[in-house]
Amino acid sequence: MPAAVRWLVRHLGRRGQILLILGVGKICWGIGFIVAPVTSAAGLSLLTDQCSLSSWAWLWIIAGAVTAASAFLKIGRDGLGFFAALLPPSVWAIAYLSAVLTGEYARGGFVAAWYLTSHVGVILWAATVPEHSIPPPPRRTRRNERK
């Protein structure tokens, strides 16, 4: 592993690493909507009635940038990054749930469940992960007591 990567892994810690991964992923997802615009997106009419998916892409890009930047903050100050990471998949899940309730897109419930579990759920779990785990104290044995 190159020295720069080792330094980055040590500097970011566990929470910072996941924030950086999530942030870069969200930025890439958003850029994808701009570079290759989607003309029809089943289940997202709640969003597309307001503006194009190319415009909604900026939600992913900005949230991704905030998430990635939060990776470099000190422990305990990264909450904004986890909050920003939650916004885009939550908005998409709401749009898909709305599509199910209005009858527009029957499959939307499954897509919403996917966003809520593999995105929102994972982010909520990652937000609770402590930066460092403390190993349990060594067990006392008779042999240790004699020393």
trRosetta pair geometry for C-beta under 8 A, 3 or more apart (Angstrom, degrees):
i j d omega theta_ij theta_ji phi_ij phi_ji
1 5 5.0 -112 176 84 97 124
1 6 5.4 116 113 -58 116 91
1 9 8.0 -11 163 -2 148 141
2 5 4.8 91 63 7 83 103
2 6 7.1 -151 97 -5 43 87
3 6 5.6 -54 -147 37 35 112
3 7 6.2 37 154 -21 67 105
4 7 5.7 -52 -148 36 31 113
4 8 6.3 32 153 -20 64 106
5 8 5.6 -53 -147 36 32 112
5 9 6.3 33 154 -19 66 104
6 9 5.8 -54 -147 36 30 110
6 10 6.3 26 156 -14 65 108
7 10 5.9 -60 -149 41 29 108
7 11 5.9 25 156 -19 67 114
8 11 5.7 -58 -139 40 27 110
8 12 6.0 19 165 -15 65 112
9 12 6.4 -59 -139 38 22 103
9 17 6.7 28 -134 -88 67 122
10 13 7.9 17 174 -63 29 53
11 16 7.4 -86 113 101 64 160
11 72 7.8 2 138 -128 110 75
12 15 7.9 -147 158 75 79 54
12 16 3.1 -149 -175 105 81 125
12 17 5.0 117 115 -57 130 65
12 19 7.9 -155 -169 50 113 99
12 20 6.2 -47 -139 -16 150 133
12 71 5.5 -12 -140 168 111 100
12 72 7.2 -59 -106 -89 80 53
13 16 4.9 88 53 16 76 107
13 17 6.9 -135 94 -13 37 90
13 75 6.8 -4 52 -77 169 104
13 131 5.0 -11 172 -156 140 101
13 132 7.5 -77 -150 -54 115 80
14 17 5.9 -55 -151 29 28 112
14 18 6.9 17 158 -10 62 104
14 129 6.1 -104 124 130 127 126
14 131 5.9 166 40 -148 98 46
14 132 7.7 160 5 -72 119 44
15 18 6.2 -59 -153 38 33 103
15 19 6.3 31 152 -18 66 109
15 71 7.9 -175 120 -131 67 64
15 75 7.0 111 42 -118 139 79
15 78 5.7 137 139 75 127 162
15 126 7.2 133 -128 165 69 89
15 129 6.3 176 -81 83 84 101
15 131 5.6 -61 -3 -96 113 77
16 19 5.5 -56 -145 39 33 113
16 20 6.2 34 157 -21 67 105
16 71 4.1 98 -162 -171 75 75
16 72 6.7 90 -144 -69 123 32
16 73 7.9 -176 -99 47 102 58
16 78 7.0 -127 -81 -102 68 150
17 20 5.9 -56 -150 35 28 109
17 21 6.4 27 154 -16 64 107
17 71 7.2 111 -52 -150 15 118
18 21 5.6 -52 -145 39 35 112
18 22 6.1 33 156 -17 67 107
18 126 4.7 -146 136 -159 157 138
18 129 7.6 89 6 45 151 143
19 22 5.8 -55 -142 41 29 109
19 23 5.9 30 158 -22 64 111
19 67 5.5 -157 -169 172 80 76
19 68 6.7 157 141 -106 82 28
19 70 5.3 -107 -176 89 145 94
19 71 3.9 -176 90 -80 112 84
19 78 6.1 -109 -61 -170 156 125
19 81 4.6 16 -143 151 129 143
19 82 7.2 -80 -98 -63 103 67
19 85 7.2 -121 -130 -51 70 137
20 23 5.7 -55 -142 37 27 112
20 24 6.3 24 161 -15 64 107
20 68 5.5 65 -128 -137 54 74
20 71 4.0 58 -55 -104 83 169
21 24 6.2 -58 -146 38 25 105
21 25 6.3 26 155 -18 61 112
22 25 5.7 -61 -150 38 29 114
22 26 6.3 26 157 -18 66 107
22 64 7.6 -151 131 -127 64 72
22 67 5.2 -92 102 160 102 141
22 68 7.8 -159 80 -68 66 67
22 85 4.8 11 145 -128 141 130
22 123 6.8 94 -126 -101 153 100
22 126 7.8 176 -41 76 139 165
23 26 5.9 -56 -147 35 29 108
23 27 6.4 29 155 -18 64 106
23 64 4.7 118 -166 -174 57 64
23 65 6.7 109 -168 -85 109 11
23 66 7.5 -153 -121 71 113 41
23 67 3.5 -172 -85 94 90 95
23 68 2.7 -176 127 -52 150 77
23 69 7.3 166 -141 0 158 52
23 70 7.5 168 -66 37 136 87
23 71 6.5 -112 5 -25 139 118
23 81 7.2 -54 -64 -157 117 105
23 85 7.2 -83 -69 -88 65 99
24 27 5.7 -54 -148 36 32 113
24 28 6.3 33 154 -18 65 106
24 64 6.9 130 -67 -175 8 114
24 68 5.9 94 -48 -94 64 127
25 28 5.8 -57 -149 37 30 110
25 29 6.3 31 154 -21 65 106
25 64 7.1 -151 72 -125 49 118
26 29 5.6 -50 -145 35 33 113
26 30 6.3 32 156 -17 65 106
26 60 4.9 -155 179 -174 83 79
26 61 7.3 -179 132 -86 85 23
26 63 5.6 -87 159 93 150 94
26 64 3.1 -168 89 -82 102 103
26 67 6.2 82 28 34 141 143
26 85 6.9 -146 -41 -127 146 68
26 88 6.1 144 -144 31 116 150
27 30 5.9 -59 -150 39 29 110
27 31 6.3 28 154 -19 65 108
27 60 7.1 166 -92 137 22 85
27 61 5.4 65 -129 -131 64 62
27 64 3.6 -165 -48 121 70 148
27 65 6.3 90 -86 -56 114 69
27 68 6.9 -13 -26 -22 128 139
28 31 5.8 -54 -144 37 30 110
28 32 6.5 41 153 -29 62 103
28 64 7.8 176 9 -146 55 162
29 32 5.7 -52 -158 25 30 119
29 33 7.4 28 149 -18 60 99
29 60 5.0 -108 91 -177 100 147
29 64 7.6 165 40 -64 93 140
29 88 7.8 136 92 141 136 154
30 33 5.9 -53 -161 28 39 109
30 34 7.0 27 148 -11 67 105
30 57 4.2 122 -166 -179 75 76
30 58 6.7 111 -168 -79 129 16
30 59 7.2 -167 -108 67 122 52
30 60 3.1 -178 -68 87 103 109
30 61 3.7 -145 109 -48 155 77
30 64 6.3 -142 5 2 127 134
30 88 7.8 -102 -68 -115 104 155
31 34 5.6 -61 -155 40 41 109
31 35 5.8 32 154 -16 77 111
31 57 7.1 127 -64 178 17 125
31 61 6.6 97 -52 -91 70 111
32 35 6.0 -55 -131 42 29 104
32 36 6.1 -29 -176 42 66 98
32 57 7.6 -162 63 -130 56 122
33 36 7.6 -72 -123 69 16 62
33 37 6.6 46 174 -115 57 51
33 38 6.3 -50 -133 2 79 101
33 53 5.0 -120 -161 140 123 97
33 54 5.7 -175 140 -100 92 45
33 56 6.9 -74 151 77 163 82
33 57 3.6 -163 75 -85 123 118
33 60 7.2 115 12 31 129 139
34 37 7.0 4 -144 -72 20 78
34 54 5.4 95 -104 -146 61 87
34 57 5.0 -168 -43 106 88 165
37 52 7.3 -14 -153 166 120 126
37 53 6.8 141 -156 73 75 100
37 54 5.1 -27 -112 -64 107 113
38 41 5.1 60 131 -62 133 104
38 53 5.0 -13 54 65 105 155
41 44 4.1 -12 114 36 117 128
41 47 7.9 -30 86 67 136 116
41 48 6.3 158 50 -47 109 136
41 53 5.8 100 -18 -62 147 143
42 99 7.6 110 158 -168 65 154
42 104 7.9 179 -169 142 72 93
42 105 5.1 137 162 -112 91 126
42 107 7.7 42 124 55 127 114
42 108 8.0 -136 136 -69 86 94
43 95 6.7 101 143 129 76 92
43 96 4.9 20 167 -116 123 73
43 99 4.0 -155 -142 48 65 175
43 104 6.7 150 -102 108 45 106
43 105 3.6 -109 -83 78 83 171
43 107 7.1 -87 -66 77 136 84
43 108 4.2 165 -133 -94 122 107
43 111 6.3 75 141 53 168 151
44 47 4.8 -38 175 41 90 113
44 48 5.4 83 115 -17 91 104
44 53 6.9 45 125 -86 150 111
44 92 7.4 -33 -109 -138 105 75
44 95 5.1 30 -129 150 60 139
44 96 7.4 -19 -77 -69 64 68
44 99 7.3 -31 -44 -55 26 137
45 48 5.4 -61 -125 52 39 101
45 49 5.5 52 168 -34 73 101
45 95 7.7 161 48 -170 42 101
45 99 6.6 119 28 -96 93 100
45 104 5.9 -108 20 -174 133 163
46 49 6.5 -45 -145 22 16 112
46 50 7.8 8 149 -11 47 107
46 94 7.2 -115 107 119 157 84
46 95 4.2 -159 57 -130 119 79
46 98 4.5 65 -58 80 143 151
46 99 6.9 -115 -15 -51 105 80
47 50 6.1 -68 -168 33 37 107
47 51 7.6 -56 166 56 70 65
47 53 7.0 67 119 -92 123 72
47 56 5.4 29 176 -84 127 152
47 91 7.3 85 -88 153 121 105
47 92 7.8 -15 -42 -104 147 57
47 95 5.0 -21 -25 -109 103 146
48 51 7.5 -96 -141 80 35 29
48 52 6.7 26 -136 -124 78 34
48 53 6.3 -25 -90 -47 96 82
48 56 7.9 -72 -76 -18 59 136
51 55 4.0 -52 137 67 125 150
51 56 6.6 157 86 -44 97 80
52 55 4.9 105 60 3 73 96
52 56 7.2 -137 106 1 44 86
53 56 5.1 -50 -142 42 44 113
53 57 6.4 68 149 -42 64 88
54 57 5.5 -31 -159 4 33 122
55 58 6.3 -40 -177 11 45 110
56 59 5.5 -30 -173 14 60 116
56 60 7.5 56 138 -10 70 96
56 91 7.9 -164 -159 123 114 138
57 60 5.6 -54 -163 37 47 111
57 61 6.1 42 144 -19 75 108
58 61 5.3 -52 -138 41 40 112
58 62 5.7 35 163 -16 73 106
59 62 6.4 -56 -139 41 22 102
59 63 6.0 17 161 -12 61 115
59 87 6.7 -129 178 126 103 114
59 88 5.2 144 127 -96 103 93
59 91 6.6 -39 153 41 157 160
60 63 6.1 -61 -140 44 23 107
60 64 5.9 26 158 -23 62 113
60 88 4.8 78 -92 -117 69 155
61 64 5.7 -57 -146 37 25 113
61 65 6.4 26 155 -20 62 105
62 65 5.7 -51 -147 34 32 111
62 66 6.5 30 154 -15 64 104
62 84 7.9 -117 124 -159 71 117
63 66 5.8 -54 -148 39 32 110
63 67 6.1 35 152 -21 65 109
63 84 4.5 175 -153 173 74 87
63 85 6.6 144 162 -87 105 27
63 87 5.0 -146 -109 60 141 118
63 88 5.1 -162 50 -26 156 107
64 67 5.5 -54 -143 38 30 113
64 68 6.1 27 159 -16 66 107
64 84 7.9 -155 -42 141 17 113
64 88 8.0 0 -43 -8 83 146
65 68 5.9 -53 -141 40 28 107
65 69 6.1 27 158 -18 64 109
66 69 5.9 -56 -143 40 27 110
66 70 6.3 33 155 -26 62 108
66 80 6.5 -96 170 140 112 100
66 81 6.3 -170 135 -108 75 58
66 84 3.9 -152 93 -124 124 169
67 70 5.8 -57 -153 31 27 114
67 71 7.4 43 146 -35 57 92
67 81 4.7 101 -136 -163 49 82
67 82 7.7 96 -125 -70 90 24
67 84 4.8 -148 -58 93 79 113
67 85 4.5 93 -109 -68 132 89
68 71 5.7 -35 -167 3 40 118
68 81 7.8 171 1 -138 16 114
69 72 6.4 -60 -173 30 46 105
69 73 7.7 56 135 -34 67 97
69 81 7.3 -159 71 -94 62 106
70 73 5.3 -36 -158 7 55 120
70 77 7.8 -151 -154 118 85 73
70 78 4.8 113 164 -146 103 74
70 80 5.6 -164 -99 79 133 85
70 81 2.5 -150 79 -60 154 120
70 82 7.6 -128 121 -17 155 56
70 84 7.1 164 -13 30 139 128
71 78 7.2 58 -94 -131 26 123
71 81 6.6 137 -46 -137 55 161
73 77 4.3 -117 157 95 124 105
73 78 5.0 170 70 -78 115 72
73 81 7.2 -168 22 -24 125 125
74 77 5.1 57 63 20 77 120
74 78 7.9 -145 82 -38 34 87
75 78 7.1 -36 -131 -5 33 113
75 131 4.9 -41 -121 -50 131 154
76 79 7.9 -14 173 -26 37 98
77 80 7.8 -14 162 11 63 100
78 81 4.8 -38 -176 29 78 122
78 82 6.7 76 131 -18 84 95
79 82 5.8 -56 -153 37 40 107
79 83 6.2 40 151 -19 71 106
79 127 7.5 68 -124 -151 65 112
80 83 5.5 -54 -147 39 34 114
80 84 6.1 35 154 -20 67 106
81 84 5.7 -52 -144 37 29 110
81 85 6.3 33 154 -23 62 106
82 85 5.5 -50 -147 33 33 116
82 86 6.7 37 152 -25 62 103
82 123 6.0 149 -158 174 81 96
82 124 8.0 107 178 -96 117 36
82 126 7.0 -169 -117 92 111 96
82 127 4.1 89 -152 -95 157 113
83 86 5.8 -56 -157 28 32 113
83 87 7.2 44 150 -37 63 95
84 87 5.9 -39 -158 6 38 117
85 88 8.0 -63 -172 29 33 93
85 123 4.8 -175 115 -134 120 136
86 89 6.9 -84 -161 52 38 94
86 90 5.4 33 158 -25 78 124
86 120 6.0 66 -139 -126 83 80
86 123 5.4 -176 -78 110 76 149
86 124 7.4 67 -97 -61 119 79
87 90 5.9 -72 -147 39 22 111
87 91 6.3 20 164 -20 65 108
88 91 5.8 -55 -146 34 31 110
88 92 6.4 28 158 -15 66 106
89 92 5.5 -53 -144 40 37 112
89 93 6.1 41 154 -23 67 105
89 115 4.6 -180 -173 -172 94 100
89 116 7.7 169 146 -74 108 36
89 119 3.6 -152 -141 127 166 147
89 120 5.4 -155 106 -51 122 81
89 123 7.6 162 42 -5 137 138
90 93 5.6 -52 -146 35 31 112
90 94 6.4 33 154 -20 63 104
90 115 7.7 172 -77 144 25 118
90 120 5.9 94 -74 -93 80 124
91 94 5.8 -53 -150 34 30 112
91 95 6.5 32 151 -20 63 105
92 95 5.6 -53 -150 34 33 113
92 96 6.5 29 154 -15 66 105
92 112 7.9 -173 123 -109 71 64
92 115 5.3 -162 93 -120 107 158
93 96 5.9 -56 -148 39 32 108
93 97 6.3 32 154 -18 66 106
93 112 4.4 97 -155 -150 73 79
93 115 4.0 -153 -72 90 96 130
93 116 5.1 99 -130 -56 149 87
93 119 7.9 -158 -47 63 118 125
93 120 6.8 -33 -22 -24 154 135
94 97 5.7 -54 -145 38 31 111
94 98 6.3 35 153 -22 64 106
94 112 7.8 116 -45 -130 16 117
95 98 5.7 -54 -151 35 29 115
95 99 6.6 33 150 -22 63 104
96 99 5.5 -49 -150 31 36 115
96 100 6.8 38 151 -20 64 98
96 105 7.0 -82 -146 89 68 130
96 108 3.9 -175 -175 -168 78 93
96 109 7.2 178 143 -65 100 22
96 111 4.6 -132 -144 88 153 107
96 112 3.9 -168 92 -61 118 91
96 115 7.0 145 22 10 140 134
97 100 5.7 -50 -154 31 37 111
97 101 6.4 31 152 -15 67 107
97 108 6.6 -169 -68 138 20 111
97 109 6.9 69 -110 -103 61 61
97 112 4.6 90 -55 -113 80 163
98 101 5.7 -58 -146 40 33 109
98 102 6.1 19 159 -8 68 111
98 104 8.0 9 120 30 72 126
98 108 7.8 -83 60 154 48 152
99 102 6.1 -60 -139 45 27 101
99 104 4.3 -88 -154 71 78 110
99 105 3.8 0 152 36 127 107
99 108 3.9 160 80 -74 112 165
100 103 7.8 34 177 -71 28 26
100 104 7.9 -73 -49 49 19 74
100 105 6.6 -63 -67 80 54 71
100 106 6.7 77 -124 -135 75 30
100 108 4.3 -145 -49 76 86 110
100 109 4.4 76 -96 -52 155 88
100 112 7.2 -84 -11 -1 130 136
103 106 7.5 4 -152 -69 51 76
104 108 7.4 44 80 -25 86 145
105 108 4.0 88 100 -39 105 112
106 109 7.6 -38 171 8 46 100
107 110 5.6 -53 -174 38 66 111
107 111 6.2 64 133 -20 84 104
108 111 5.4 -57 -143 41 40 111
108 112 5.9 43 156 -22 72 104
109 112 5.7 -51 -145 36 29 112
109 113 6.4 32 153 -20 63 104
110 113 5.5 -49 -147 35 33 113
110 114 6.5 39 150 -23 63 102
111 114 5.5 -50 -153 31 34 116
111 115 6.7 33 150 -16 65 101
112 115 5.7 -53 -150 37 34 109
112 116 6.1 29 154 -17 67 110
113 116 5.6 -58 -141 42 31 110
113 117 6.0 16 163 -8 68 111
114 117 6.4 -63 -139 43 24 97
114 118 5.7 -16 -179 19 65 116
114 119 7.8 56 133 -3 62 98
115 118 7.2 -63 -114 54 16 83
115 119 5.0 -28 -165 31 57 128
115 120 6.5 53 141 -11 70 102
116 119 7.2 -18 -64 55 9 86
116 120 4.9 -32 -144 41 45 127
116 121 6.3 63 145 -29 57 97
117 120 7.3 6 -33 54 13 83
117 121 4.6 -7 -148 10 39 140
117 122 7.8 62 150 -26 47 84
118 121 6.9 17 -37 47 14 105
118 122 6.1 8 -176 -16 36 123
119 122 6.3 -65 -144 36 11 104
119 123 6.4 5 160 -13 56 111
120 123 5.9 -60 -148 38 28 110
120 124 6.3 27 157 -18 65 108
121 124 5.8 -55 -146 37 30 110
121 125 6.3 29 155 -17 65 106
122 125 5.6 -54 -148 38 32 112
122 126 6.1 32 154 -20 66 107
123 126 5.7 -53 -143 37 31 111
123 127 6.4 37 154 -26 63 103
124 127 5.8 -51 -151 28 30 115
124 128 7.2 22 153 -14 60 104
125 128 6.1 -68 -162 35 35 105
125 129 7.1 47 145 -40 68 96
126 129 5.5 -36 -154 5 43 118
130 133 6.1 120 75 -79 116 61
138 144 7.6 162 124 -102 122 161
140 144 5.5 -128 -150 73 60 132
140 145 6.5 62 180 -57 104 94
141 144 4.9 98 52 6 73 99
141 145 7.2 -134 97 -7 40 88
142 145 5.6 -56 -150 33 36 114
142 146 6.7 39 154 -25 67 101
143 146 6.2 -52 -158 24 31 111
143 147 7.6 37 148 -28 58 100
144 147 6.0 -47 -163 15 40 116
